[in-house]
C-alpha cells in the first residue's frame, strides 16, 4: 500500500505510540534536534527522484534504496543513547535513513517493537540484538529466501570472526579507544563475556556500554554494505564458517542429522568426547 492510499483511519490505526515513535525517529536524523518535528516528505510525481531506486519505491514502498553506511553507523551510535537497546538503534538507523529518502511507510513504522532485542532478547543473552536488528532489516528488503539466508549468514559469520568494535565516534578522540575482541559466537552472553575478559571490565561498566554502542554502529554499517552490494549485484555471498561446516558434515548434513544451526560450534562445545574430531 502506498503512502497516498493510507486513509486517516488507517494512519490512526497505527496507534499513538507507533506514530509518535515514527515522527521522533525522523526528527532525530540529520541536523534536526529533538524539539524539531521535521518529517521527511514522501516521494511524489511533482518531485524528482530523490535517490537511485526511488521509482521502484513508488510501486513497492518496502523496496530498498541505497544508503551511506557511514551515516547509518553514526545514527545507530546516536540512537543507542535513547535507551532502546542495540536492536532498536540498529534497525532505527536503517529505517530512519529510508524515511529521509522516501518518507512513508517508514516514518510511521512502530519502531518501539524493536526494543525487545536488548541484551540478547529481553536480557536473556541469546542472539545479539545488533544481529537481530540486522537480520530484520535484511528480511524487510530481501524477499528471495536463498539470497536472504545467504546475506544473514554472511553478516553473522563476519560478526563471529571480526575484532570489534572498530567504530570511532566523531566527537571522541583516539584517546578514548575501546578494547576489541572476537566474539566467536552470535550469542550476546558469549560476545559480551569475551569482551569483558579481554578488556578486564564488568557487565554494566561504562566502558562495556560504550563498547556496545560502537558495536551497534559497526553492525549497522556492515548490514547496509551487504544490502548495497546486493542491489548492485556485486556482492560475494558466503555460507557458514569452515569450522561450522566441518561439524555439520556429520551432525547436520549426514544421516546423523542431530543438530540445527550454522554458528561456530567451539564457543559452546569446548569439551569433546575422546576420539571426537577437532572442530577446526
N, C-alpha and C positions, 0 to 999 in steps of 0.2 A: 504494500500500500504506500503510495507516495505522500509527501507532506501535504499536497493540495487536497488529497482525498480524506484527510483526517477531519472529522466533524468536531464541533465544540464538545459534544457529549463524549466522544472518544478520547479527546485530549484530557478532559476532566477525569475520565475513567482511569487514566494512568495513576491517579492518586496524588494527593498534595505532596507527599514525601518525594515520590519519583520526580515530579515536575520541579520541585524545589531543588533537588539534587542536580537535575539536569541543568537548570539555569545557573546554579552555583558553579558547576563544572565549567561551563562556557565562560562565565565571568572571570574565572581564575586563570585563564590562559592568556598568554601574551603579556602586554603591558597593563592590562586592566587590573585594578585592585579588588579586594574582597567586597567593597561597597559599591562597585560598579556593576550593574546588572546588564552588561552588554551581551546581547545574543548574536550568534552567528547567523547570517542570512542564508536561507536555503537557496539552492541553485534554481534559477528561473530562466525562462526563454528570453527575458529582457536583458539578462546579464550574460557576458561572455563566460565560457567555461573557465572555472576557477583553477583547475589543475588537470593533469592528464587523467583520463578515465571519468571525467565529470559527466559526459554524455551517457555512459553506462549507468551511472548513479541515477539518472533521471528515470530510467526504466526499472532499475533494481537498486533500491535505496541502501541495501547492505553490500553493494559492490565496493571492493577495496580500491582506495586511491593512494597512490604512492606518498609516503611521508618522509620527513627528515629524521633519521634515527637519533641524532644528537639532540634535537629539540624535544623529542618524545622522552628521551632519557632525563633531560633537565626537569620536565614536568612531572615525571614519575618520582624523582627525588623530592620535588616540592610537595607533591600530594601526600607523601609519607608523613609529613608534619601535621596533617589534618586528623590523624588518629584512626584512620580506617584500616590500616594494615597494608601489607605488601601486595596482596592480590588486588585490593581496591585501588591502590596507587598505580599499579602497572596497567590494569585494564582501563582505568580512568584516564591515564595519559594518552593511550591509543584512541580511546573514544573521544577525548577532547580534541585531539588533532583532526579527527574526522569531522567533528562538529564544526570546527573552524572552517574547514574546506567545503563542507556540504550542508551543514545545518541539521534539519530533521532527517531521520528519526533519532539521530544521535544526541541532540540537545535535550531530549526528554527521556532518555534511557534511565531506568531506575538503578543508578549506579550503586546505591546503598546495599543492594543484594550481594555485592562482591565482598563485603566486609566479613563474611563468614570464613574466608580463606586465611585470615590472620593466624599466625602461629601453627601452620600446618593443619588448617581446618579447626577453628574454634579451640586453638591451643592444644590440639591433640598430637601435634608433632608429626603428622603424616606428610602428604605431598606438600612441598614448599609452595607457599602462596604465590611466589613470583611465577613458578611454572604453571600453577593452576590458572593464573590470570593470562599467561602467555598462550596456554592451550585453548582457553576460552576465546581469545582473540582470533587465533588461527581457525577455530571451529566456526566462528561467526562469518568469516570471509571465504574459507576454502570448503567448498561443498563436495568436492570429489574425495571419496573416502580413502583410497590409497595415497593420494597426494597429502591429504590432511594428516594421516597417520605418519607418513614419512617426515613431514615438517615437524610434527611434535617430537618424533624420535630424534631428529637432528638437534632440536632445542634442548631436549633432556640430556642427550649424550654430551653435548657441549657443556652443560651445567655441571655434569658429574666430573668432567675431566679437566676443567679450566681453573687456573688460580684466580680467585675472585675475592673481593671486589677490585675492579680496576678504575671505576669511575671516580673522577676528581671534580668536586663541585667548583664552579667558577668563583664562588665567594670565599672559598677557603684556600689557604696557602699549602704548598707542598709539605710544610712542617706538620700538617695535620694528617699525614699519611696513615692509613689503616692497614694493619697486617692482612695478608692474603692467606687463603687456604684452598685446598682442593676438597670439595665436598665428598666425592667418591660415592655419592648417593643422591637421589632426588627427594629423600625424606628430610623434612625440616629438622627433626631432632638430631639426625646424623650430621647434617650440614652445619647446624649451629654448634653442635658438640665438637666437631673437628676444628671449627674456627676458634672457639673458646680455648681449646687445648693449645692451638698454635699461637694465639695472642696472649695466653695466660690471663684471660678475663673470665668473668662470670656472666651467666644469663641475666639480663637486666641492667648490666653496666652501661654507662653512656656510650662507650666505645662499641659495644655489641649492637646497640640500637643504630648507631651511625653506620656500622657495617651493613646492616640490613637495608638501610636507606640507599646506600651506594649499590648494593647487590641488586636491588629493585631497579635502579636506573640501568645497570648492566644488562639485565634480562629483558627489560623493555626495549633497549636498543637492539639486542640480538633478535628479538621477535620481529621487530619492524624490518630489520635487514633480511630476514628469511622471507617475509611477505613481499618485500620489494623485489627480491631475486625471483620469486615465483611468478609475479606478474610480468617480469621482463624475460621469463623463461631462460634465465642464465644461471640459476642455482644448481648446485650439485647436491642431490639428496643422498642421505646415508641412513643406514639402519642401526641396529643395536651395536654397542661397542664389541670388539673382538672377544673380550673376556666373557661377556654375557652369551655371545653366540657359542662359545666353547661349552658352556654349561648347558645351553638349550639343545645342543646337538644330541644330548642324552635325555634330558629332563623335559624338553619341550617339543622337539621335532621327531623323536623316535617313537617306538612302540610304548615306551615308558609313560610319557605324557602325564607327569605328576606335578607339573607346576605351570604357572601362567605369569608372564612378565618379560620385560626386556631390560630392566635396570641392572646395574652391576651387582653381582651376587656376593662378592667378597666383603662388602661393607657390613653384611649381617652374618653370612655363613663363613666365619673365620676358622672354626674348628671342624675339619672334615674327618670322616671316618678313616681308619687305617686302610691303605690301599686305594683310596679315592684319588683320582687325577687332580692335579693342581687346577685352580680356577683360571689361570692365565697361561 
